[in-house]
Amino acid sequence: MIQRLSDQLEKESRDLRVLAAVIEHHPIGIVRLSKETGIPDHKVRYSLRMLENDELIEATQQGAIPGDDIGGRVEELNAGIGSLVERLESLKTELPEAEDATAD
């Protein structure tokens, strides 16, 4: 269970790094994104597809550019991440302490 969550978090982290690079360096292509982020080309391509599906970026002939109202969208993302952090913190209380779980 924790490994699945960790894997998903890694993927989302990669998408956010790609988004940040697009915002900073637009228009930007896959090869340059890979160099800027240190992420392999095939993973950059996947992240770009996901970001485009979420309408956070747009594909152009010159490379990826930020989507409409990217400032507002980034604010929403940051608020959502903050909410997720709070939810994760609350999950710590869902299970009993280790010594309680092993008691008969």
N, C-alpha and C positions, 0 to 999 in steps of 0.2 A: 504494500500500500504506500509506504513512504517513498519507495523507488519510483513508482508511477508519478507521484506528486513532484518529486525532484526532477524527473525527466520533463514533465510539463513546464515546470518553472524554468528550466534551462532553455526550452524552446521559446517561451515568452520573453525571457531575458534577451535571447538572440534577436527576436523580432524588434524589441525596443532599441537595441543597439543599432540595428539596420535603420529603423525609423529616425533615430537621432542623427545618423550620418546623412540620411536623405535631407533632413531639415537643414543641416549645417552646410552641405556641399552641393545642393541641387543645382542643375540636373546632374545626376550621377548614375553611371552604369554599373553592371554587375562586377566587372573586373576591379574597378576602382573601389567599389563598396567592400569587396573582399579584402583589398589591401588596407583600406582605412579601418576596418573592424577586426581583421584577423580571422574572419569566418570563411570557410571554404566556399567556392563559387556555387556549388549545388545547394548548400544550405542558405546562401544569400538569395538564390533564385526562389526557393521555397518561401522564405520570409517575405520577399517582395510580393509573391502571389497572395499570401495571407493578408498582408497590409493593404494590398489593392482590394481584396474582397471586403475588408473592413472599411474601405473608402478613406484610409489614412494617407495613402499616396496615389499618384496617378502615373501611369506609364506614358512616356512620350518618346518621340524619335531620338531625342537627345539624352534620355535617361529618366530615371524616376524623379518626380517632384512631389512636394507635400500636397495633400488634398486640400479642399476648401476648408476654411475656418480651422486650420491646424492648431492655432493657439488655443481655441476653445476645446478642441478634441484632446489636446495634451492635458489641459486642466481636468477634463473628465477622467482621463486615464490615471492621473495622479490621485484624484479623489477615490477612484475605484481601487487602486492599489492600497491606499490607506485603509479602506474598508476591509479589504482582504486580509491585511496584516492583523487587524482587530479580530476578525473571525478566526484566524489561525491561532491567535493567542487564547481565545476562548475555548478552542478545542483541547487545550492542555488540561482543562478541568473535566472533560467528558469521561475520561478513564480513571479508575481508582489508582492510587499510588501503588508502586510495585509491591511493597510489603502487604498492602491490603488485598491485592489480587491473589497472592499466594496463600493467604490465611484460609484455614478450613472452617 
